[in-house]
Amino acid sequence: MKFYDRENELEYLRETYRQSAENAKFTIVIGRRRIGKTSLVLKAYEGTPMLYFFVARKSESELCEAYLEEIERVLGIPFVGRSHSFAEVFELLMKLSKKQNFTVFIDEFQEFFRVNKSVFSDMQRIWDLYEKESHINLVVCGSVYSMMKKIFKDRKEPLYGRSTGELRLKPFMPSVLKQILGDALPNYSKEDLLALYSLTGGVAKYVQLLIDAKAFSKKAMIDYIVSANSPMLNEGKNSLIEEFGRDYGVYFSILSCVARGRNTRTEIEDVVGREVGGYLTNLEREYELIKKRQPMFEKSVSKNVRYELDDAFYCFWFRFIFKYSYIVEIENFEKLKEIINRDYETFSGLMLERYFQAKAIESGQYTRIGRWWDRKGHNEIDLIAENELDDMVVFHEIKRDADELRISELKAKAETFLTATHAFKGYSMECKGLSMEDM
């Protein structure tokens, strides 16, 4: 699959390189696994002098040997002897950058925790010593999100406050998925587009896997994911176990509950069989995997709370792969596909709501986007989009099938919402139905 989108991110990185000719730059690229961080940085700096350091799980001396070879290859500086510490290599680079402007890209940066924890304090000391005279463009990224946050956001850590910029990479927006699928299959159906969004969440690597496998239709996508040797069957486990450590079992149980729609704290604790407040807080703040949702204009910070997985792929993985891992274990993939197809309409209907929310955000037309439900669960509005500059608000009902839309009922719900919240006084209001036809 060719490189898509990321124009703003590419320009940010390229501008950072241009500025580094005057002042040293230290940029963190943050994002979930498989989002395309490495590909983005390599694309941004192609054609410029760039050193690529991958922090593998090797001895420090082995890594340094590879890094010195990269310095010789890119900068043309031969070395005699070996360096056994990254501190020596980094200090060498900072000295070289006094006279040369180049990029150093360190991938899987958090792995230095395993190699040698003192690397971070060594880097702090050396950065502080040479930064003012340096013309280095230092870029780091890592796939273990919680560890990257600890390195740069924890006040107790040596590299806290040393970065000069941060780039947060997000999944592809709906317009990009439409472009990708349109290039691969010009006559794709709305069902195919919804499946691509629902099964990948717009995560670059998952989209690439499907496109490269020529899995362009909903059926082909499910067949590819649920098959022997599919790289996506173990993806949830592979990408999250390292984040959670030995408590991964509890976290997985919570995420599985949320993915199945048991999304209040009481419902989750009933299933898990233990108090989960601390785990929910970690999932929301530390790992940024769930979000605490409340109805628009809810006054209490603790009432009427629902938890939602913030990643569509994990919604699918925990809803179908993790829940039915015993079927995966005996490789009865046909039965698992039957289960997915049985429940797919309900699942994809919820993903369709997310799709239209993402589309509303991408449009840039609104200043506030949210949902609303009453405490008794009798009334719910799928999407509310406000433009406070124009004093207007649009209430949306979202269904897969346009024939199931009931605008008169939506209007009644909107009146209930307005009475309960006293919001949007003096606004122009519209009630609108959205279905797969509007994708």
N, C-alpha and C positions, 0 to 999 in steps of 0.2 A: 504494500500500500504506500502511495506517495505521501509526502508530508502535507498536512492540511492545517489551515487556520493559524492561530498563535501570532498574528501580525503585531498586536500590541506588545506581547511578551518578547518577541524577537527585537522589536524596536527598543524596548526597555534595556535589554541586555546589550545591544549594540551601542546605545547611548552611554551606558555605563563604561564600556570599553573606551569610547572616545574621551570620556571625562577622566579616565585613569591615566591618560597621557599627561594630565596636569597634577592629579592627586590620586593617591592609592585608593582602590575600591575593594570592598569585601562584601560580597553579595551572597545571601542564602536563598536557595531555591527550594521551596517547600511544597509538598503535595503527597497524596497517597501513593502507594505502590502502583506501578503500571500506568501512571498518568502521563508519562512521557517527558520526565524531567531531563534525563540524559540526552534524549534525541533533540530536545529543544536547545539545550546549551551547545551541543555539537553543531547544530544547524546555524545558530546565531553567530558562531565564531569561525565558521568554515572560511578558509582563505586568509585567516589572520594567524599570527604566531600564537599557538595554544599548546600548553602542556596538559596532557590528560593523565591524571593519577587515579587509579582505581585501588581502593583500600580493600584488598582481599584478606582472607583469614590466613595470613602467612606470618612468618617471623618479621620483625621490624627490619632486620638487615636484608632479607630477601626483597621486601618492598622497596627499600632505599636503592638497591641495586637496579631494579627496574626503573625507578624514577630518574636515576642518574643517566641511564640509557636514553630515556625520553628527553631529558635536557640536552644531551649530546645530539640527538636526532633533530630536534626542533630548533635549538639555538646554535648548534654547531660548535659547542664548547666541549672539547675532549677532557676526560678526567683520568688521573692516574691513581690507582688505589680504590678503596671502597669506603662507603660511609655506613655506619651501623645504627645511626639514629636519625629519625625524621627531623629533629631539631636542627641538625647540621645541614640537611638538605634545604629546609625552609629558610634558614639564615642565609645560605648561599643564594637562594632565589631573591630574597629581599635585597641583598647586596647587588646582584646583577640588575635588578629593576631600577636601580639608581640611574643607570645609563640606557636601559632598554625598556620599552613598553611591551608587555606581553600578558597573556591570560594564563592563569593556572586554574584548572578545573579539577577539583577533588571530588570524586564520586564515591558514594557509600561512606561518607565522612564519619558517621557514627561508629563505624567498625574500629576506629582507633581506641574505643573503649576496651576492645578485646586485645588489640595489639599492644598498646602501651598507654595507660590513662594519663600519663604525664605529658603526652603530646599536646593536650589542650593548654596547659599552663605554660609549656615551652613556647607554643605559638603566641600566646598572649604577650609574653615577655619580648619575644623577637618582633612582633607586630608593633608594639608600643615603642620599641627602640628605633625602628627604621621607617615607620609609616610616613613621617613628614617628608622624607627625601625620596620615597619610593614612587614608582610609576607602574606598580603591579595591579592587575585586574584579577583578584582572587574570587573564585566562585566555588561554592561547596553545596552539595546536596546529599540527601540520604533517604533511604526507603523505610527506616523505622521512625515513624513520625514522632512518637513520644520521646525517643532519645534525642532527636534533633531539637525538639522543644526544650528539653532539659539543658542541652549544651548552650543554647543561645538565649533562653528566656529565664532561666533560673539565676537569680542574683548571686547565688553562692558559687556559680561556675565561673572559671577564669575568662571565658570568651563572652560573657555577658556584656552587652553594650559595645562590642568591638565591630560588629557588622555595620556597614554603611548603607545597606539596602536589603530589602526582602521581596522576593517574587513568589507569590502563591499561585500554583498552577491548579486549575479546575477542570472538570470534565468538559467535553465538547458540548456546545449549546445545540438546540434543535436544528438551527439553520445549517450547521456544519454537518450534522448527521444526514440531513436531507441531501446535501451536496455529495457526501461520500457515497451514499447508497445510490444516488442518481448517476454518478459516474460509473459505478459497478453494474447497475441494472436500471437503465433508463425508464423501463416500464414497471418499476416496483409498485406494489400496492400499499395502501395506508396500513394494512395489517403488518406488512413487512417492516415499515418504518417504526411502528409502535413496538414490534418485537426487538428491533435493533436497540431502541432506547431502553426497553424494559429489561433486556438481558445483559446489557453492557453498562447502562447508566452513563454512556458517553465517555467511558474510560478508554483512552487511546489504544492501549495494548489489546484489550478485549475486542474492540472494533477491528483492529488490524488482524487478529487471529481469524475472525469470521470472514472478513473480506478476502484475506489471502487464501482461505479454504474454499472460497467461492460459495459460501453459505449465505445467500442473499435473501432467501425467503424465510418466513417464520418457521416452516417445517425443517428446512435445511439447518437453520440456526440451532434449533432444539436438538436435532439429530447430531450435530457436531459437538455440542456441549455435553450431551448425555451419550457418550460412546467410550469404548475402551481406549485408554491412553489419551483421553482428552485432557489438555493442560488446565482446563477450567474446573474439572471435578474437585481437585484438591486446592483450588486457588484460595478459597476463604481460609482454610486451615493454614496453608503455607504463608499467607500474608499477615495473619493476625496472631498466631501462636507466639511469635517472637515479641510482639507488642505486649501481650498480656502476661507472659511468663507462666509461672506455675498455677496462677489463678484462672487460666484460660477456660477451664471447664465451666466455672460460674458465669464468666462473661459470655461464653458461647450460649449457655442456656438462656440468659437474659435477651441476647440478640435474637435468638430463635423465637422467643415469646413475642417480641416486638414485631418481627417479620410476619408472624401469623396473626397479627391484629390484636393481641393481648397487650395493650399499650398503656395501661394505667399501672401505677406502682402496686396497688392492691392485687390486680390480676397477675402481675409478674411474680409477686411474692407468693401467691397461692400456688403457682406452678413450680417455682424454684424451691419453695419450702424454707426460705430464710429471709432475713432482712437484707434489702438490696440498695438502701439509700446511698451508701458510699460507692458502690459499684456504678450506679446510675450517674453519680456526680463525675466519676472518673471517665466513664464513657462519653459524657457530654463535654467536659472541660479538658481532660488530659488527652484523650484519644480523638475527640471530635468525630465520633462515629454516630452518635444519636443527638437529636435536638429535642428540647422540652418545648412542646407546642401548647399554646393556649388560644382560646378564641380571641379574635380581634377586639380590643378594648376591654378585655378582662381586667378588673381592678385588683383582684387578689393575685399575689405572685405564687400562691401555693395551691389554689383551688382549680378544678376543672382542667387538670394537666394531662396531656397525652404525650407519650414518648414515640419518636419516629426515627427509624434508621435513615441516616442522611446520605445513603449511598444506594442507588437502585440495584447495582449488581449484588451487593450484600443482601438486599431484600430478597432477591431471587435465590441466592445461594443458601441462605438460612431457611427460607421458606420451603425449598424443595430438595436441595442436595444434603444439607446437614440434617434436616428432619428425617429424611429417608436414607440415611447413611448405611443402614443395614441392608437396603436393597442394592446400593452401590457396591457394598462389600462382596455380595455374591454375584455381582455383575449382571443382574437381571435388568438391563437397560431398557428393554421394551416395556416392562411393567412400570418403570419410573417415568417413561415418556407418556404412558397412559395416564398416570396420576397428574403430570404437569398439564397435559391437554385437558383433563377433566376440570382442573381448577384455574385454567389459564384466563378465562374471561374475567373472573373476579380479580385475579392478580393484575392483569393488564389494565383493567378498569381503574384501579388505584394508581397504576403507573401513568395512565393517561392524564389524571389530575396533576401529577408532577410535571408531565410534559408541558401542559398548558401553563402551569405556574412558571416554568423555566422560559417558555415562549413569551410570557408577559414581562418577565424580568429583562429578557433580551431585547424586547421592543423599545425599552427606554421611555415609554409613555407615562409611567406611573410613579408616584412618590411613595406609595405604601401598597403592599400586596400581602394578603392573608386569608384566613378562613374563619368561620364562626360556627359554633354549635352551642345549644343551650345545655344546662346542667342535667336535664332529664333525658337528653338524647332524642328528643322528639323532633327537633329542627336542626338542620345543618345546611350551611352554604359552602359549596366546594371552593369557590374562589371569589375574593372581593378585591377589586383593584381601584385604588383612589389616585386621582390627580388633584392635589390640593392647590396647584397653581391655577387650574381652570375650574375649581369648585365642582368637580364631577366625580362620580363613582359608578362602577359597573359591577353588578352582581351576576355571577355565572353559575349555571348548573352544568355538570360535565357527565356525559354518558358515552359509552362506546357507540351505541346505536342512536341516531338522531330521532327515531320514532319514539324513543323512551323519554325524551325531554318533555318536561311539564312546566312551561313558563308561568302559567297561572299559579302553580304551587310555589314556584320560586319567588314570585311577587309577594305572596303571603308570607313566606319566610323572611323576605327582606323587610316587610313591615314589622314583623315580630322583632327582628334584629334592631331596627331603628327605635322601636318603643323601649326595648331593653337597655340600649346603650346611649340613647339620645345623641347619636353621632350624625355627622354629615348634614347639619342644619343649613338650609339655603343652597344645598348642592343640587345640581341636575343629576338624575338617576336613570340608569338603564338596567334592564334585566335581559340577560343573553344566554342562550344555550350553545354549548360547544360539544361536538362529537368528533369521531374519527374523520369525518368529512372535512373538518376545519383544520386538520393537521398541516 
